[in-house]
């Protein structure tokens, strides 16, 4: 969805709120989970291709600006729901992910994919789509 639509529909009851303030607070609060920068660095050094498959709104750009996933670790924001028009765990989202892999990294279209998510229902949907899926709990 567009950012204007996000603002209009953020609360189901349509209440007025400080959208800019909420967005700024979210942007300021993003931080890495302990161990994740080291894990991303290791994966990048080993040559793994990293794609973000996210249900975030356009605010994913705030995450990138603050944490530098793409600039530091080469993470490609290839499958973000606000651009795909569909969210995990909808099966269409996983088809979009597979299309994004073919589009953005065609040399990997037939390579094995590992999907990591913090929600089991998203992992189950990934498995149903034929994608090896692991639930993230921590970096230990």
The first five atom37 places (N, CA, C, CB, O) and aatype in JSON, in Angstrom:
{
  "aatype": [20, 20, 20, 20, 20, 20, 20, 20, 20, 20, 20, 20, 20, 20, 20, 20, 20, 20, 20, 20, 20, 20, 20, 20, 20, 20, 20, 20, 20, 20, 20, 20, 20, 20, 20, 20, 20, 20, 20, 20, 20, 20, 20, 20, 20, 20, 20, 20, 20, 20, 20, 20, 20, 20, 20, 20, 20, 20, 20, 20, 20, 20, 20, 20, 20, 20, 20, 20, 20, 20, 20, 20, 20, 20, 20, 20, 20, 20, 20, 20, 20, 20, 20, 20, 20, 20, 20, 20, 20, 20, 20, 20, 20, 20, 20, 20, 20, 20, 20, 20, 20, 20, 20, 20, 20, 20, 20, 20, 20, 20, 20, 20, 20, 20, 20, 20, 20, 20, 20, 20, 20, 20, 20, 20, 20, 20, 20, 20, 20, 20, 20, 20, 20, 20, 20, 20, 20, 20, 20, 20],
  "atom_mask": [
    [1, 1, 1, 1, 1],
    [1, 1, 1, 1, 1],
    [1, 1, 1, 1, 1],
    [1, 1, 1, 1, 1],
    [1, 1, 1, 1, 1],
    [1, 1, 1, 1, 1],
    [1, 1, 1, 1, 1],
    [1, 1, 1, 1, 1],
    [1, 1, 1, 1, 1],
    [1, 1, 1, 1, 1],
    [1, 1, 1, 1, 1],
    [1, 1, 1, 1, 1],
    [1, 1, 1, 1, 1],
    [1, 1, 1, 1, 1],
    [1, 1, 1, 1, 1],
    [1, 1, 1, 1, 1],
    [1, 1, 1, 1, 1],
    [1, 1, 1, 1, 1],
    [1, 1, 1, 1, 1],
    [1, 1, 1, 1, 1],
    [1, 1, 1, 1, 1],
    [1, 1, 1, 1, 1],
    [1, 1, 1, 1, 1],
    [1, 1, 1, 1, 1],
    [1, 1, 1, 1, 1],
    [1, 1, 1, 1, 1],
    [1, 1, 1, 1, 1],
    [1, 1, 1, 1, 1],
    [1, 1, 1, 1, 1],
    [1, 1, 1, 1, 1],
    [1, 1, 1, 1, 1],
    [1, 1, 1, 1, 1],
    [1, 1, 1, 1, 1],
    [1, 1, 1, 1, 1],
    [1, 1, 1, 1, 1],
    [1, 1, 1, 1, 1],
    [1, 1, 1, 1, 1],
    [1, 1, 1, 1, 1],
    [1, 1, 1, 1, 1],
    [1, 1, 1, 1, 1],
    [1, 1, 1, 1, 1],
    [1, 1, 1, 1, 1],
    [1, 1, 1, 1, 1],
    [1, 1, 1, 1, 1],
    [1, 1, 1, 1, 1],
    [1, 1, 1, 1, 1],
    [1, 1, 1, 1, 1],
    [1, 1, 1, 1, 1],
    [1, 1, 1, 1, 1],
    [1, 1, 1, 1, 1],
    [1, 1, 1, 1, 1],
    [1, 1, 1, 1, 1],
    [1, 1, 1, 1, 1],
    [1, 1, 1, 1, 1],
    [1, 1, 1, 1, 1],
    [1, 1, 1, 1, 1],
    [1, 1, 1, 1, 1],
    [1, 1, 1, 1, 1],
    [1, 1, 1, 1, 1],
    [1, 1, 1, 1, 1],
    [1, 1, 1, 1, 1],
    [1, 1, 1, 1, 1],
    [1, 1, 1, 1, 1],
    [1, 1, 1, 1, 1],
    [1, 1, 1, 1, 1],
    [1, 1, 1, 1, 1],
    [1, 1, 1, 1, 1],
    [1, 1, 1, 1, 1],
    [1, 1, 1, 1, 1],
    [1, 1, 1, 1, 1],
    [1, 1, 1, 1, 1],
    [1, 1, 1, 1, 1],
    [1, 1, 1, 1, 1],
    [1, 1, 1, 1, 1],
    [1, 1, 1, 1, 1],
    [1, 1, 1, 1, 1],
    [1, 1, 1, 1, 1],
    [1, 1, 1, 1, 1],
    [1, 1, 1, 1, 1],
    [1, 1, 1, 1, 1],
    [1, 1, 1, 1, 1],
    [1, 1, 1, 1, 1],
    [1, 1, 1, 1, 1],
    [1, 1, 1, 1, 1],
    [1, 1, 1, 1, 1],
    [1, 1, 1, 1, 1],
    [1, 1, 1, 1, 1],
    [1, 1, 1, 1, 1],
    [1, 1, 1, 1, 1],
    [1, 1, 1, 1, 1],
    [1, 1, 1, 1, 1],
    [1, 1, 1, 1, 1],
    [1, 1, 1, 1, 1],
    [1, 1, 1, 1, 1],
    [1, 1, 1, 1, 1],
    [1, 1, 1, 1, 1],
    [1, 1, 1, 1, 1],
    [1, 1, 1, 1, 1],
    [1, 1, 1, 1, 1],
    [1, 1, 1, 1, 1],
    [1, 1, 1, 1, 1],
    [1, 1, 1, 1, 1],
    [1, 1, 1, 1, 1],
    [1, 1, 1, 1, 1],
    [1, 1, 1, 1, 1],
    [1, 1, 1, 1, 1],
    [1, 1, 1, 1, 1],
    [1, 1, 1, 1, 1],
    [1, 1, 1, 1, 1],
    [1, 1, 1, 1, 1],
    [1, 1, 1, 1, 1],
    [1, 1, 1, 1, 1],
    [1, 1, 1, 1, 1],
    [1, 1, 1, 1, 1],
    [1, 1, 1, 1, 1],
    [1, 1, 1, 1, 1],
    [1, 1, 1, 1, 1],
    [1, 1, 1, 1, 1],
    [1, 1, 1, 1, 1],
    [1, 1, 1, 1, 1],
    [1, 1, 1, 1, 1],
    [1, 1, 1, 1, 1],
    [1, 1, 1, 1, 1],
    [1, 1, 1, 1, 1],
    [1, 1, 1, 1, 1],
    [1, 1, 1, 1, 1],
    [1, 1, 1, 1, 1],
    [1, 1, 1, 1, 1],
    [1, 1, 1, 1, 1],
    [1, 1, 1, 1, 1],
    [1, 1, 1, 1, 1],
    [1, 1, 1, 1, 1],
    [1, 1, 1, 1, 1],
    [1, 1, 1, 1, 1],
    [1, 1, 1, 1, 1],
    [1, 1, 1, 1, 1],
    [1, 1, 1, 1, 1],
    [1, 1, 1, 1, 1],
    [1, 1, 1, 1, 1],
    [1, 1, 1, 1, 1]
  ],
  "atom_positions": [
    [[0.84, -1.19, 0.0], [0.0, 0.0, 0.0], [0.89, 1.25, 0.0], [-0.96, 0.0, 1.23], [2.05, 1.2, 0.39]],
    [[0.32, 2.31, -0.43], [1.07, 3.58, -0.44], [1.16, 4.13, 0.99], [0.39, 4.61, -1.38], [0.43, 3.7, 1.88]],
    [[2.07, 5.07, 1.18], [2.2, 5.67, 2.5], [0.94, 6.46, 2.86], [3.43, 6.58, 2.55], [0.54, 6.47, 4.03]],
    [[0.31, 7.12, 1.89], [-0.94, 7.84, 2.17], [-2.02, 6.87, 2.65], [-1.42, 8.59, 0.91], [-2.76, 7.18, 3.58]],
    [[-2.11, 5.72, 2.0], [-3.1, 4.72, 2.4], [-2.78, 4.16, 3.78], [-3.16, 3.59, 1.37], [-3.68, 3.92, 4.58]],
    [[-1.5, 3.96, 4.06], [-1.09, 3.49, 5.38], [-1.55, 4.48, 6.45], [0.43, 3.3, 5.45], [-2.1, 4.09, 7.47]],
    [[-1.31, 5.75, 6.2], [-1.72, 6.77, 7.17], [-3.24, 6.77, 7.37], [-1.24, 8.16, 6.71], [-3.71, 6.85, 8.51]],
    [[-3.99, 6.69, 6.28], [-5.46, 6.71, 6.38], [-6.0, 5.48, 7.11], [-6.07, 6.79, 4.99], [-7.01, 5.57, 7.8]],
    [[-5.33, 4.35, 6.95], [-5.87, 3.09, 7.46], [-5.1, 2.49, 8.62], [-5.92, 2.11, 6.36], [-5.31, 1.33, 8.97]],
    [[-4.2, 3.27, 9.23], [-3.36, 2.71, 10.28], [-4.2, 2.17, 11.44], [-2.38, 3.77, 10.79], [-3.94, 1.08, 11.94]],
    [[-5.19, 2.93, 11.86], [-6.11, 2.49, 12.92], [-7.43, 2.1, 12.29], [-6.31, 3.61, 13.99], [-7.97, 2.84, 11.46]],
    [[-7.96, 0.96, 12.68], [-9.21, 0.48, 12.12], [-10.35, 1.45, 12.33], [-9.57, -0.85, 12.72], [-11.25, 1.55, 11.49]],
    [[-10.33, 2.18, 13.46], [-11.43, 3.08, 13.75], [-11.25, 4.46, 13.1], [-11.59, 3.24, 15.23], [-12.09, 5.34, 13.29]],
    [[-10.17, 4.65, 12.34], [-9.97, 5.9, 11.61], [-9.59, 7.09, 12.46], [-11.18, 6.22, 10.87], [-9.69, 8.23, 11.99]],
    [[-9.17, 6.88, 13.69], [-8.84, 7.99, 14.6], [-7.71, 8.86, 14.04], [-8.44, 7.45, 15.97], [-6.86, 8.4, 13.27]],
    [[-7.73, 10.12, 14.44], [-6.64, 11.03, 14.1], [-5.44, 10.73, 14.99], [-7.09, 12.51, 14.26], [-5.6, 10.36, 16.15]],
    [[-4.25, 10.89, 14.42], [-3.04, 10.67, 15.2], [-1.88, 11.37, 14.5], [-2.74, 9.15, 15.38], [-1.99, 11.8, 13.35]],
    [[-0.8, 11.48, 15.2], [0.4, 12.14, 14.68], [1.2, 11.13, 13.86], [1.27, 12.73, 15.84], [2.12, 10.49, 14.37]],
    [[0.83, 11.0, 12.61], [1.49, 10.02, 11.73], [2.98, 10.29, 11.62], [0.84, 10.03, 10.33], [3.78, 9.37, 11.74]],
    [[3.36, 11.54, 11.39], [4.78, 11.88, 11.25], [5.54, 11.52, 12.54], [4.95, 13.38, 10.92], [6.66, 11.01, 12.47]],
    [[4.94, 11.79, 13.69], [5.57, 11.46, 14.95], [5.71, 9.96, 15.15], [4.79, 12.05, 16.09], [6.74, 9.48, 15.62]],
    [[4.66, 9.21, 14.78], [4.71, 7.75, 14.89], [5.8, 7.19, 13.99], [3.35, 7.13, 14.53], [6.58, 6.33, 14.39]],
    [[5.84, 7.69, 12.77], [6.85, 7.23, 11.8], [8.25, 7.54, 12.32], [6.62, 7.89, 10.42], [9.15, 6.7, 12.23]],
    [[8.46, 8.73, 12.84], [9.76, 9.11, 13.38], [10.15, 8.22, 14.57], [9.75, 10.59, 13.81], [11.3, 7.81, 14.69]],
    [[9.18, 7.93, 15.44], [9.46, 7.07, 16.6], [9.85, 5.67, 16.15], [8.23, 7.01, 17.53], [10.78, 5.08, 16.7]],
    [[9.14, 5.14, 15.16], [9.5, 3.83, 14.63], [10.91, 3.88, 14.04], [8.48, 3.37, 13.56], [11.73, 3.0, 14.32]],
    [[11.18, 4.88, 13.24], [12.49, 5.0, 12.6], [13.62, 5.08, 13.6], [12.52, 6.21, 11.72], [14.68, 4.49, 13.39]],
    [[13.41, 5.8, 14.67], [14.45, 5.94, 15.7], [14.62, 4.67, 16.51], [14.1, 7.1, 16.63], [15.7, 4.44, 17.07]],
    [[13.59, 3.84, 16.6], [13.65, 2.66, 17.47], [14.27, 1.44, 16.82], [12.26, 2.32, 17.93], [14.63, 0.49, 17.52]],
    [[14.42, 1.43, 15.51], [14.98, 0.24, 14.86], [16.4, 0.0, 15.34], [14.95, 0.4, 13.34], [17.22, 0.91, 15.38]],
    [[16.67, -1.25, 15.7], [18.02, -1.64, 16.07], [18.17, -3.13, 15.81], [18.33, -1.29, 17.55], [17.19, -3.87, 15.73]],
    [[19.41, -3.55, 15.69], [19.68, -4.97, 15.45], [19.42, -5.79, 16.71], [21.11, -5.16, 14.98], [19.64, -5.33, 17.82]],
    [[18.97, -6.99, 16.51], [18.91, -7.99, 17.57], [20.34, -8.44, 17.8], [17.95, -9.2, 17.19], [21.11, -8.58, 16.85]],
    [[20.7, -8.67, 19.05], [22.06, -9.11, 19.36], [22.48, -10.27, 18.47], [22.17, -9.5, 20.83], [21.75, -11.25, 18.33]],
    [[23.65, -10.15, 17.89], [24.22, -11.21, 17.07], [23.89, -11.13, 15.6], [23.78, -12.5, 17.58], [24.56, -11.77, 14.79]],
    [[22.87, -10.37, 15.23], [22.45, -10.32, 13.83], [23.49, -9.64, 12.93], [21.13, -9.58, 13.71], [23.74, -10.15, 11.84]],
    [[24.11, -8.53, 13.33], [25.13, -7.95, 12.44], [26.26, -8.94, 12.13], [25.72, -6.69, 13.07], [26.72, -9.03, 10.99]],
    [[26.7, -9.68, 13.13], [27.76, -10.66, 12.93], [27.3, -11.79, 12.0], [28.22, -11.23, 14.28], [28.05, -12.24, 11.14]],
    [[26.06, -12.23, 12.18], [25.51, -13.28, 11.32], [25.42, -12.8, 9.88], [24.12, -13.71, 11.82], [25.81, -13.51, 8.96]],
    [[24.9, -11.59, 9.67], [24.79, -11.05, 8.31], [26.17, -10.89, 7.68], [24.07, -9.7, 8.32], [26.35, -11.18, 6.5]],
    [[27.13, -10.43, 8.46], [28.5, -10.28, 7.96], [29.06, -11.63, 7.51], [29.41, -9.65, 9.04], [29.66, -11.75, 6.44]],
    [[28.87, -12.64, 8.34], [29.36, -13.98, 8.02], [28.71, -14.51, 6.74], [29.1, -14.93, 9.19], [29.39, -15.04, 5.86]],
    [[27.41, -14.35, 6.64], [26.7, -14.82, 5.44], [27.17, -14.08, 4.19], [25.19, -14.64, 5.6], [27.36, -14.69, 3.14]],
    [[27.37, -12.76, 4.31], [27.82, -11.96, 3.17], [29.23, -12.37, 2.76], [27.78, -10.47, 3.51], [29.51, -12.51, 1.57]],
    [[30.12, -12.55, 3.72], [31.51, -12.92, 3.42], [31.56, -14.29, 2.76], [32.37, -12.93, 4.71], [32.38, -14.53, 1.88]],
    [[30.67, -15.19, 3.17], [30.63, -16.52, 2.57], [30.0, -16.51, 1.17], [29.85, -17.47, 3.47], [29.99, -17.53, 0.49]],
    [[29.5, -15.35, 0.75], [28.96, -15.23, -0.6], [27.5, -15.56, -0.77], [29.73, -16.08, -1.49], [27.03, -15.73, -1.89]],
    [[26.78, -15.65, 0.32], [25.35, -15.92, 0.22], [24.61, -14.68, -0.28], [24.77, -16.37, 1.58], [24.95, -13.56, 0.09]],
    [[23.63, -14.89, -1.12], [22.77, -13.81, -1.58], [21.66, -13.63, -0.56], [22.19, -14.1, -3.01], [20.97, -14.59, -0.2]],
    [[21.48, -12.41, -0.08], [20.5, -12.13, 0.97], [19.41, -11.24, 0.43], [21.18, -11.49, 2.19], [19.67, -10.15, -0.09]],
    [[18.17, -11.69, 0.55], [17.0, -10.92, 0.11], [16.09, -10.67, 1.3], [16.24, -11.66, -1.02], [15.89, -11.56, 2.13]],
    [[15.55, -9.48, 1.39], [14.57, -9.17, 2.42], [13.18, -9.52, 1.88], [14.64, -7.67, 2.84], [12.78, -9.06, 0.81]],
    [[12.47, -10.33, 2.63], [11.08, -10.71, 2.33], [10.28, -10.25, 3.52], [10.92, -12.29, 2.06], [10.18, -10.95, 4.53]],
    [[9.69, -9.06, 3.41], [9.17, -8.36, 4.58], [7.73, -7.91, 4.4], [10.03, -7.17, 4.89], [7.29, -7.57, 3.29]],
    [[7.0, -7.91, 5.51], [5.65, -7.36, 5.52], [5.63, -5.88, 5.89], [4.79, -8.14, 6.5], [4.56, -5.32, 6.14]],
    [[6.78, -5.25, 5.9], [6.84, -3.84, 6.28], [6.16, -2.94, 5.26], [8.28, -3.42, 6.47], [6.12, -3.23, 4.07]],
    [[5.63, -1.84, 5.77], [5.16, -0.79, 4.85], [6.38, -0.07, 4.28], [4.19, 0.22, 5.58], [7.51, -0.52, 4.45]],
    [[6.15, 1.02, 3.63], [7.23, 1.8, 3.03], [8.27, 2.2, 4.07], [6.66, 3.05, 2.36], [9.36, 2.66, 3.71]],
    [[7.97, 2.01, 5.33], [8.92, 2.31, 6.4], [10.16, 1.44, 6.34], [8.25, 2.15, 7.73], [11.13, 1.72, 7.05]],
    [[10.16, 0.4, 5.51], [11.38, -0.4, 5.37], [12.55, 0.49, 4.95], [11.18, -1.54, 4.35], [13.71, 0.17, 5.22]],
    [[12.24, 1.6, 4.3], [13.3, 2.53, 3.9], [13.94, 3.2, 5.12], [12.74, 3.6, 2.94], [15.11, 3.57, 5.08]],
    [[13.16, 3.36, 6.19], [13.72, 3.87, 7.44], [14.69, 2.86, 8.04], [12.59, 4.19, 8.44], [15.74, 3.24, 8.58]],
    [[14.34, 1.6, 7.95], [15.23, 0.55, 8.46], [16.55, 0.58, 7.69], [14.55, -0.85, 8.35], [17.62, 0.53, 8.28]],
    [[16.44, 0.66, 6.38], [17.66, 0.7, 5.56], [18.49, 1.93, 5.89], [17.3, 0.7, 4.06], [19.71, 1.83, 6.02]],
    [[17.84, 3.07, 6.02], [18.58, 4.3, 6.32], [19.31, 4.2, 7.66], [17.63, 5.5, 6.34], [20.44, 4.69, 7.79]],
    [[18.69, 3.58, 8.65], [19.3, 3.5, 9.97], [20.3, 2.35, 10.09], [18.23, 3.36, 11.03], [21.39, 2.53, 10.64]],
    [[19.94, 1.18, 9.58], [20.75, -0.01, 9.82], [21.67, -0.38, 8.65], [19.86, -1.16, 10.12], [22.65, -1.1, 8.84]],
    [[21.36, 0.1, 7.46], [22.23, -0.16, 6.32], [22.33, -1.62, 5.92], [23.57, 0.34, 6.61], [23.42, -2.1, 5.59]],
    [[21.22, -2.33, 5.93], [21.26, -3.75, 5.55], [21.83, -3.95, 4.15], [19.85, -4.35, 5.63], [22.65, -4.85, 3.93]],
    [[21.4, -3.13, 3.21], [21.89, -3.27, 1.84], [23.32, -2.75, 1.72], [20.97, -2.52, 0.85], [24.19, -3.42, 1.16]],
    [[23.56, -1.56, 2.26], [24.89, -0.97, 2.09], [25.97, -1.72, 2.85], [24.86, 0.48, 2.54], [27.11, -1.76, 2.4]],
    [[25.65, -2.32, 3.98], [26.66, -3.03, 4.78], [26.78, -4.51, 4.43], [26.34, -2.9, 6.23], [27.88, -5.07, 4.43]],
    [[25.64, -5.15, 4.14], [25.64, -6.6, 4.0], [25.12, -7.09, 2.65], [24.82, -7.2, 5.09], [25.05, -8.29, 2.41]],
    [[24.75, -6.17, 1.79], [24.26, -6.56, 0.47], [22.84, -7.1, 0.44], [25.16, -7.56, -0.1], [22.44, -7.7, -0.55]],
    [[22.08, -6.89, 1.52], [20.7, -7.38, 1.56], [19.89, -6.6, 0.52], [20.07, -7.21, 2.99], [19.89, -5.37, 0.5]],
    [[19.21, -7.33, -0.34], [18.37, -6.7, -1.37], [16.92, -6.68, -0.88], [18.48, -7.47, -2.74], [16.38, -7.7, -0.45]],
    [[16.33, -5.52, -0.96], [14.92, -5.37, -0.55], [14.04, -5.78, -1.73], [14.6, -3.88, -0.09], [13.38, -4.94, -2.34]],
    [[14.04, -7.06, -2.06], [13.41, -7.56, -3.27], [11.94, -7.91, -3.13], [14.13, -8.74, -3.74], [11.21, -7.9, -4.12]],
    [[11.51, -8.21, -1.93], [10.14, -8.69, -1.75], [9.54, -8.06, -0.5], [10.11, -10.24, -1.66], [9.48, -8.69, 0.56]],
    [[9.08, -6.83, -0.64], [8.5, -6.08, 0.48], [7.01, -5.9, 0.18], [9.22, -4.69, 0.68], [6.62, -5.47, -0.91]],
    [[6.18, -6.24, 1.16], [4.73, -6.3, 0.93], [4.14, -5.01, 0.38], [4.04, -6.65, 2.2], [3.22, -5.04, -0.43]],
    [[4.68, -3.86, 0.81], [4.1, -2.6, 0.33], [4.31, -2.43, -1.17], [4.71, -1.42, 1.09], [3.58, -1.67, -1.81]],
    [[5.28, -3.11, -1.72], [5.51, -3.04, -3.17], [4.9, -4.23, -3.89], [7.01, -2.97, -3.46], [4.53, -4.13, -5.07]],
    [[4.78, -5.37, -3.2], [4.21, -6.56, -3.8], [2.69, -6.51, -3.86], [4.66, -7.78, -3.04], [2.07, -7.08, -4.76]],
    [[2.09, -5.82, -2.87], [0.63, -5.77, -2.79], [0.03, -6.99, -2.11], [0.04, -5.64, -4.16], [-1.18, -7.21, -2.18]],
    [[0.86, -7.78, -1.46], [0.4, -8.98, -0.76], [1.36, -9.23, 0.4], [0.32, -10.22, -1.73], [2.55, -8.93, 0.33]],
    [[0.81, -9.8, 1.49], [1.61, -10.01, 2.71], [1.72, -11.5, 3.05], [0.99, -9.24, 3.89], [0.83, -12.29, 2.74]],
    [[2.82, -11.85, 3.7], [2.94, -13.19, 4.27], [1.85, -13.33, 5.34], [4.38, -13.44, 4.89], [1.6, -12.34, 6.03]],
    [[1.22, -14.42, 5.52], [1.48, -15.73, 4.94], [0.66, -16.08, 3.7], [1.25, -16.75, 5.97], [0.53, -17.26, 3.37]],
    [[0.12, -15.1, 3.02], [-0.64, -15.37, 1.8], [0.26, -16.11, 0.8], [-1.17, -14.04, 1.17], [1.37, -15.66, 0.53]],
    [[-0.2, -17.23, 0.26], [0.61, -17.99, -0.7], [1.1, -17.14, -1.88], [-0.19, -19.16, -1.22], [2.16, -17.42, -2.45]],
    [[0.33, -16.12, -2.25], [0.75, -15.26, -3.36], [2.05, -14.53, -3.03], [-0.36, -14.25, -3.7], [2.83, -14.23, -3.92]],
    [[2.27, -14.24, -1.76], [3.51, -13.55, -1.35], [4.73, -14.41, -1.65], [3.46, -13.2, 0.15], [5.77, -13.89, -2.06]],
    [[4.61, -15.71, -1.47], [5.73, -16.62, -1.71], [5.98, -16.78, -3.21], [5.47, -17.99, -1.06], [7.12, -16.95, -3.64]],
    [[4.92, -16.73, -3.98], [5.09, -16.73, -5.43], [5.8, -15.45, -5.87], [3.72, -16.86, -6.16], [6.64, -15.48, -6.77]],
    [[5.47, -14.34, -5.23], [6.16, -13.07, -5.51], [7.63, -13.15, -5.13], [5.48, -11.91, -4.77], [8.48, -12.62, -5.84]],
    [[7.93, -13.8, -4.01], [9.32, -13.98, -3.6], [10.08, -14.77, -4.66], [9.41, -14.69, -2.23], [11.18, -14.39, -5.06]],
    [[9.49, -15.86, -5.11], [10.16, -16.68, -6.12], [10.34, -15.89, -7.42], [9.36, -17.96, -6.38], [11.37, -16.04, -8.09]],
    [[9.38, -15.07, -7.78], [9.53, -14.22, -8.97], [10.63, -13.18, -8.75], [8.19, -13.51, -9.3], [11.38, -12.86, -9.68]],
    [[10.72, -12.65, -7.53], [11.77, -11.66, -7.22], [13.15, -12.28, -7.34], [11.56, -11.07, -5.81], [14.08, -11.65, -7.82]],
    [[13.28, -13.52, -6.89], [14.56, -14.22, -7.02], [14.92, -14.35, -8.49], [14.51, -15.61, -6.34], [16.06, -14.08, -8.87]],
    [[13.98, -14.77, -9.31], [14.25, -14.91, -10.74], [14.58, -13.57, -11.39], [13.05, -15.54, -11.44], [15.41, -13.5, -12.29]],
    [[13.92, -12.51, -10.93], [14.14, -11.19, -11.5], [15.47, -10.59, -11.04], [13.0, -10.26, -11.12], [16.25, -10.08, -11.85]],
    [[15.73, -10.65, -9.73], [16.87, -9.94, -9.15], [18.16, -10.74, -9.14], [16.54, -9.54, -7.76], [19.24, -10.17, -9.23]],
    [[18.06, -12.03, -9.04], [19.25, -12.89, -9.03], [18.99, -14.12, -9.9], [19.63, -13.32, -7.57], [18.92, -15.24, -9.4]],
    [[18.84, -13.91, -11.21], [18.45, -15.02, -12.09], [19.4, -16.21, -12.05], [18.35, -14.52, -13.5], [18.97, -17.34, -12.28]],
    [[20.67, -15.97, -11.76], [21.62, -17.08, -11.68], [21.32, -17.99, -10.49], [23.04, -16.55, -11.58], [21.87, -19.09, -10.39]],
    [[20.47, -17.53, -9.59], [20.12, -18.33, -8.42], [18.71, -18.91, -8.5], [20.26, -17.5, -7.17], [18.23, -19.49, -7.53]],
    [[18.07, -18.77, -9.63], [16.67, -19.19, -9.74], [16.49, -20.67, -9.4], [16.17, -18.93, -11.14], [15.43, -21.06, -8.9]],
    [[17.49, -21.49, -9.66], [17.36, -22.91, -9.35], [18.15, -23.31, -8.1], [17.82, -23.75, -10.54], [18.21, -24.49, -7.76]],
    [[18.77, -22.34, -7.43], [19.54, -22.62, -6.22], [18.62, -22.84, -5.03], [20.52, -21.48, -5.93], [17.48, -22.35, -5.02]],
    [[19.09, -23.56, -4.02], [18.25, -23.73, -2.83], [18.04, -22.39, -2.12], [18.9, -24.74, -1.86], [18.92, -21.53, -2.08]],
    [[16.84, -22.24, -1.56], [16.48, -21.03, -0.84], [16.2, -21.41, 0.61], [15.25, -20.32, -1.5], [15.55, -22.42, 0.88]],
    [[16.69, -20.6, 1.52], [16.38, -20.75, 2.93], [15.62, -19.51, 3.36], [17.67, -20.96, 3.8], [16.14, -18.4, 3.28]],
    [[14.4, -19.69, 3.8], [13.56, -18.61, 4.29], [13.59, -18.63, 5.81], [12.09, -18.73, 3.75], [13.3, -19.66, 6.42]],
    [[13.94, -17.49, 6.41], [14.0, -17.38, 7.87], [13.01, -16.3, 8.29], [15.45, -17.05, 8.36], [13.04, -15.19, 7.76]],
    [[12.14, -16.63, 9.24], [11.12, -15.69, 9.7], [10.88, -15.92, 11.18], [9.79, -15.85, 8.89], [11.12, -17.01, 11.69]],
    [[10.42, -14.91, 11.87], [10.16, -15.03, 13.3], [8.75, -15.53, 13.62], [10.39, -13.71, 13.97], [8.41, -15.72, 14.79]],
    [[7.94, -15.73, 12.6], [6.56, -16.2, 12.82], [6.38, -17.58, 12.21], [5.53, -15.2, 12.22], [6.63, -17.79, 11.02]],
    [[5.95, -18.52, 13.02], [5.79, -19.9, 12.56], [4.77, -19.99, 11.41], [5.37, -20.81, 13.72], [4.97, -20.78, 10.48]],
    [[3.69, -19.21, 11.47], [2.69, -19.29, 10.4], [3.3, -18.89, 9.05], [1.48, -18.4, 10.72], [2.9, -19.43, 8.02]],
    [[4.25, -17.96, 9.06], [4.92, -17.58, 7.81], [5.84, -18.69, 7.33], [5.71, -16.28, 8.0], [5.95, -18.94, 6.13]],
    [[6.5, -19.37, 8.27], [7.35, -20.5, 7.91], [6.52, -21.65, 7.35], [8.16, -20.98, 9.12], [6.9, -22.29, 6.37]],
    [[5.39, -21.91, 7.97], [4.5, -22.97, 7.46], [4.04, -22.66, 6.04], [3.27, -23.14, 8.38], [4.01, -23.56, 5.19]],
    [[3.7, -21.41, 5.78], [3.29, -21.03, 4.42], [4.46, -21.17, 3.45], [2.75, -19.57, 4.41], [4.27, -21.56, 2.3]],
    [[5.65, -20.85, 3.91], [6.84, -21.03, 3.07], [7.04, -22.49, 2.7], [8.08, -20.49, 3.78], [7.31, -22.82, 1.55]],
    [[6.92, -23.36, 3.69], [7.06, -24.8, 3.44], [5.99, -25.28, 2.45], [6.95, -25.6, 4.77], [6.27, -26.09, 1.57]],
    [[4.77, -24.77, 2.62], [3.68, -25.15, 1.7], [3.99, -24.71, 0.27], [2.36, -24.54, 2.16], [3.51, -25.31, -0.69]],
    [[4.8, -23.64, 0.14], [5.19, -23.15, -1.18], [6.45, -23.85, -1.7], [5.43, -21.64, -1.14], [6.95, -23.52, -2.77]],
    [[6.95, -24.82, -0.93], [8.12, -25.57, -1.35], [9.45, -24.9, -1.01], [8.06, -25.8, -2.8], [10.48, -25.22, -1.59]],
    [[9.42, -23.96, -0.06], [10.63, -23.23, 0.34], [11.06, -23.72, 1.71], [10.37, -21.68, 0.35], [10.27, -23.71, 2.66]],
    [[12.32, -24.16, 1.82], [12.83, -24.58, 3.12], [12.75, -23.39, 4.07], [14.31, -25.12, 3.02], [13.27, -22.32, 3.76]],
    [[12.09, -23.57, 5.21], [11.8, -22.46, 6.12], [12.21, -22.79, 7.54], [10.31, -22.1, 6.07], [12.0, -23.91, 8.03]],
    [[12.8, -21.8, 8.21], [13.25, -21.95, 9.58], [12.73, -20.77, 10.38], [14.81, -22.05, 9.65], [12.82, -19.62, 9.95]],
    [[12.19, -21.06, 11.55], [11.73, -19.99, 12.43], [12.92, -19.42, 13.21], [10.64, -20.51, 13.42], [13.65, -20.15, 13.86]],
    [[13.1, -18.09, 13.12], [14.15, -17.41, 13.85], [13.7, -17.18, 15.28], [14.52, -16.07, 13.17], [12.62, -16.64, 15.53]],
    [[14.55, -17.59, 16.22], [14.28, -17.33, 17.62], [15.39, -16.49, 18.24], [14.12, -18.62, 18.38], [15.12, -15.6, 19.04]],
    [[16.63, -16.77, 17.87], [17.79, -16.0, 18.33], [19.0, -16.41, 17.5], [18.04, -16.21, 19.86], [18.91, -17.31, 16.67]],
    [[20.12, -15.77, 17.73], [21.31, -16.1, 16.94], [22.2, -17.14, 17.59], [22.1, -14.86, 16.7], [23.24, -17.48, 17.04]],
    [[21.8, -17.66, 18.76], [22.61, -18.66, 19.46], [22.53, -20.0, 18.75], [22.15, -18.82, 20.92], [23.15, -20.97, 19.19]]
  ]
}
